[in-house]
């Protein structure tokens, strides 16, 4: 597998996922200063010119949630996803997709001082609803799905961590405690030194 990466991009989350799995891969660093993400070669991999991207043989996967879900299923022995068809799989999907489909667009707009003119028509609604749902979905103890850490924590918890670091989110005590647990994981600590220095 080839993982296209820059430590100051969302690829830090997929790098963390690969480390949680101890998955063999080639790390290919894309230099933003040299505009390598916009070369024709890279745009063949991801027409968005964005990171992360994962190439596994003839399979190309982009988007943080998709890459983490793909990797969790590729290495089922690592137990980073509930069994396909299980009841827990529904909650797992919700965490994966709520992070990138709802939290990130809402926070990105807010960070620019903007809000959607018609929250009813926006998939993420409005900030009060996003914050209330984050609070509701954040576990009091352990991890998103209970005692077993999964890719849901990498994606959901990773985005909360990012949002706190870059002042997108003022965490409640419960959210702060969950992110603190995440930051103690060895794979997180091995992959986030540049990110935490931001």
Phi, psi and omega in degrees: 000146175243129180247116180270127203212149162214135186294346178251042178221178177295347178295348176297328180289317179287332173296316176301315179299315178300323179288323175301323182277345189053044186274129177294131181197164173259125179268121180246110182277128178261125183271109179293325181299328178267006178062029183296336179289347180251012176288156179300323181298313181288324180296339173291328178282310178225103180303340177289340185069027185246158173249150008271168169217142179235129176243120181237093187065240179267001183265129176246129178234129174237170181082131185306308183298318181296317180295315181295319178295318179299314182293319179299321180284332179290330181239066185298335181293345179275351175059041177260013173210146174294159180299138177303132181091352180281160177299323183296339182298327180297311178297321178304311179298320181300315178298316181300314188272331177298322182302304188272333182272338186237304184297307187298312179297322179296314181291323180296318176297313182299322180296336178267006181075024183243158170218152181294135183293340181223082184304333180297327182270351179273136181302333182264002178067237180226170186300317178303321180289321178298312181296320179295323181287321174303313181298317181294321185277342181288127182288145177291321180221168175055231192232178186306319183255014180115223185287333184270118173293136181222178175300336176300323179287325178298315184282304183292308180294323178297321179289323175297318178302311178303315184294324177290314182302318184261019172063028173278337186222130169266105191285146168288166177304322181294316179294317180299320180292320178297313179296323177298322177296318179300317184292348177271350182292134181303321181292325175297311184297327180289339187247351191248015184298315180292320180297314182290341178278353184292000000 
